[in-house]
């Protein structure tokens, strides 16, 4: 099977795995222990923290390790809401955010938060004037993702950060799909909190991180997991040293040549698929990460299409976290994509192991599946 669902998850890179192995059975100490085994583990954790910090252009002490982006999102949103209640209860986010953000906001709404959902245009981009006009005296947080997981669309993060800073509102950015795919500078972009997840960048599942700004402003959070005071008291629990080492190693492996190769293959796939009649690109063609293409196929039964495609190609009809749902994509719905095209949309996301031969096969196979289904229904 050809794997074209790298936005859902990635295989652990062999170099990442090799870096992790000693920390399972040789350097197996608890990073909180004060003797040599623990100190060796702590040193490895500190090295990984430094690698992530260099990529984000922040201080290593501002990196908090978690189990992944979903936990980081919960800690950021719930932690800010509880810590800044005296200032206000208003949070601004976007209708196309990942469910981890939207569901957390819904939970906070039940606890007294006021949530504003910004709309997007047909390309998935927010209106910065709408953002400015949504800010109130009680606004404590703006939560907007860097790159959308379904369409790859990139928001104007630097401008959003500037608006947040000018209005003295914290800015949280879900960068899960953007890490390694777009330049990151939390200082220049005025990002106060940012999350990432290891399994999107060839590191293991079950490890992630949250950046929390220490000055200008110093961000305060209410911890969501108690017990032991690990990670500056915000995320208690014994650190997952092997996975943290793997996450740090993954940051060593980003390179421009790979990005260019994947982008060329993505473009070839996109051009080939759009030559099929009745196909439509979802999302901004230019403002997006280099590995993602989301296409709707008219005059086909969506469930039948995905069933046929996944006999040979691993692809998604939306977010991996929502794949159990038969509902249309909330992202495409917010972009105004008609329901029929929404239900027949496919996300193709490429990664470092994909080959040109696999792209050629995918174009031909998708075309044959679409033609077969249309021959039945038309």
N, C-alpha and C positions, 0 to 999 in steps of 0.2 A: 504494500500500500504506500502511496506517495503522501508524505506528511506536509500539509499546507495549512496548519493551524497553530503556528508559533505564537500567536497572541493568546492562545488558550494556555499553553505551557511549552517548555522547551526541554529537550533531552539534556541531562547533565553532561557538560563537556568533559572529555577524558582528562584534560589537564586539571580541571576543577576536582574531579574525583580523586586523582592521584595526590593532590594537595591535601585533601580531607583525610585520607586513609590512616595516617599515623595517629590522628586524634581520636580514633575509635578505640584502639587497643594498646598504643604505646604512650603517647602523650595524652593520657586520658583524664588528667586531673580536672577538678572543679575550679573554675577561674576565680572563685571567691575564697579558695583555700590559701593559707599564708606560707605553705612549704613549697618545695621545688616543683612538684607535679602541678600544683595550682598556679604557681608563678609562670611556668612554661605556658600553661593554657591562657592565662591572662595576657601574656606577651603576644600570643597569636591573635587573640581577640583585639588587642590594641592595634596591631598591624592592619587588620581588616578595617577597623574603624577609621584609621588614617587613609586608607585607599579610597573608601567611600567619600570621606570628607574632601579629599583632593579633587574628586570628580565633581562634587557639588560646590566647591570653593567655599567651604565652611570650616569650622573648628571641629576636630575629632570628638570633643566632649559633647557636641551638639547632636551626635548620632546615637539613637536608642535602638537596640535590637529587639525585634518582636518576632512573632510566628509568621508574619506576612502582611501584605497590604491591608487586608480586611481588619486585622487587629489594630494596625497603625491608624487606620481611618477611625475606628471606634475610640481609640485613645485620644486622637486629636480632636474630634468633634465633641465627644462627651466630656473630655477633659477640659476643653475651652468653655463649653456651656456651663459646666458646674463651677469653674473657677472665676468666671466673669459675670456671674448672675447679678452682682450689684451694679454693673455698668449697663447691662441690657440682656435681651433674650432673642435678638433677631439674627438669623443666619441666612445668607444669600447663597444659593447654589444654582445649578442649571438642570433643565429637564433631561439632558442627555448624559448626565453623570452615570457612573457605574452604580449598580444596585447597592453596593456596599455603602456608598454615600447616601443614596436616596432612602434606603431602608433605615439607616442610622438617623437620618433627619426625621423620618416618620416617627421613630421611637422617641426622639427628643421632643417632637411636637406633642406627644402624649404627656410629656413632663413639663409643658409650659413654654416650649420654644415657639417662636414665630418663624416660619420658613417661607422664603420667597424663592420661587422657581423661575429663573430667567428663561426666556424663549430663545430659539436659534433660528437662523434663516435657512433657506433650502439647502445650503452647503454645510450646515451644522455649526455656523459661527455665531457667537453671541453679539448683541448690539451693545457697545461700550456705553452709549448714552443711557440705555435701559439700566445698565449696571449702576451708573452714577445716580440716576433718579431713584433707584431702589434703596439707596443707603439712608438710614435714619439715625437719630441720636442713640437709639437702642441697638444698633447693628454692632455685633461683636466679632463676626467672622464671615469671610467670603471664601467659599469652597468651590474651586473650579479646576477641573482636571487639565493636565498639560496636553495629552493626546488621547483621543477617544479610542476605546478598545474595539469598537465595531467598525468604524470608518477610517480610523487613523487621523482624523482631522485635528490640527493643532490650533489651540486658541492663542490670542495675543497676550501671552503670559506677562511680558515685560510691562505692557500698558495696564494690564489688570493690577499688577503689583504696584504700579505708580499710583493708580486710583486708590488702592487700599491704603497706601502710605499717607497720601494727602488727606485722607479722611480718618486716619488713626484707627483703622480697622485691621484686624489680623487677616492674613491671607494663607489659606491652606491649599496645597496643590497635590492632587493625586497624580504622581508621575510614573505610575506602574508601567504603562506602555511606552513611555518616552525615554526611560533610562537606557543609555547606550544607542539611542536612535536620534536624539536631538541634543544640542549643547545645553549644559546645565550650569547656572550660576545663581545661587539663591540670594547672593548679596545684590548683584546688579538687577535681578528681577524682583527684589523686595518680597521674597517668599519667606514666610514666618514658620510654616510647617510644611513638610513634604514627605510623602510615603513612597516606598518601593518594595518590590517583592522578588526574591531570588529566582523563583522558577520561571520567570519571564526572560531571564538573561543567562540561561545555561548553568545555573546553580540549583541546589536542591529545592524541593517543595518544603514548606514549613519553616522558612526563614525569611525575614524581611527587616526593614528598618524605618524609623521615623526621624526626620530631622526636626529639631526644636530649637529655634533661635534663642541665643543667650543674652544678646544685647541689641539695643536700638530697634525694637523693644526687646526686653527680656520676657519671653513667653512663659506664662504660668499654666500648669495643667493640674487637674485633680486626677490622681492615679485611679486606674480601673482594676488593677490586680494588686492585692496586698500580700505582704509576706516576705520579709527579708531585706527590703529596701534596695534591691538591685537596680541598675540602670537609672541612677540619680533618683531612686525612689519611685519612679513612674511605671516601672514594669518589673515587678518582683518575679523571681523564679530562676532556677539554675540555668545559666547560659548554655545554649546548644553550640558548643565549641566547634565540632566538626563542620556543621552547616555554616557557621559564621566565617570560618576559614574558607569554605567553598565560595561563599558570597563575595568575600574579599578578592579571591582569585579570579572570579568572573569579571571583576572590574579591570583586571590586567589584560583581558583578552579583547577588549574593544579595539577595532582598527578601521581606518578609512577605506582600505582596499576592499574589505569585506562589505562595508556599507555600499560602496559603488557597485560591486558585483550583484548584490541583492536588489538594489534599485533597478539595475538594467533588466534583471530577470522579472521583477515585478511589472516593469513597463511593457516587456514583451508579452507577459501573460495578459495584462490589461488590454493591450491593443488587439491581441488575438481573440479575446472573449467579446470585446465590443464590436467585432466584425460579424458576430452572430446577430441576426435581425432581432429587433425587439428587446435589446439589452440597454440598461441604463446604469451609469456610474452614480453611486451614492456618496456624497461628500465632496468637499472642495478638492479640485484636481491638483492644486499647487501646495496649499497649506495642510500638509499631512506628513506623517512619518513614511519612510521610504519602503517599508515592507508590506504595506496593507492595501488591498483593493476590495471594495464592497460593491457587488453588482446585482441588480434585479433583472430577472428574466420574465418577460411578459408571456401570457398565454400558456403557462405551465402550472401544474398543481405543485405547490411548494413542498408538501410532505413527500410526494413522489420523487421530486427532483433531488432532495437531500438524501432520500433513501437510495436512489440510483447512484448518485455521486459517491457516497461513502462506501460503496462496494470496492472502489479502487482508490479514492482520494480522501484523506482526512481533512475535511473542511467543516465550517460552522455556519449555522444560519443566524448567528448573533453571538452574544456573550456566552462563554463556556459556563459561567455561573447560572445562566438562565436557560440552558439547553434542554432542561427537563420540561420547560413550559411550552405550550402550544400557542401562546399568545404572540401577536406580532411584536417586532422589536420596538421598544419604547423610544429608542434613539431615532430610528427612521420615522416613527410616528411623529415625533417632535419636529422633524425636518419637513413634514408635510408629504411624505411618500405615501401614495394611495395604498390602501390595505392589500389589494391583490399583489402589487409589486413588493410591498413590505414582506408578505408571507413567502414570496419566491426570491428573496434576497440571499445571497451567499457571500460570506466573508472568506477571502483567501489571504492568508498571512504567511510570509516567507521567512526563512531563516538560513543559517550558515551552512546547512547540509544539503540544501536544494541544488539540483543540477539543471542545466539547460535542457537536457533530454527529458527530464521529468516535466518541465514546463511545456515542452512540445506535446508530450503525451496528454497532459492535463487539458490543453486547448482542444485537442481532437476529441478527447473523451467527453468533456462537457458539451461540446457541440453535438456529439452523437446522442447523448442523453436527452438534451433539449429537443432535438428533432424527433426522437422516439416518442417522447411524451406529447409533443404537439401533434404528432400523427394520430394519436389516440383520441385527443380531446378536440381537435379542430377538424 
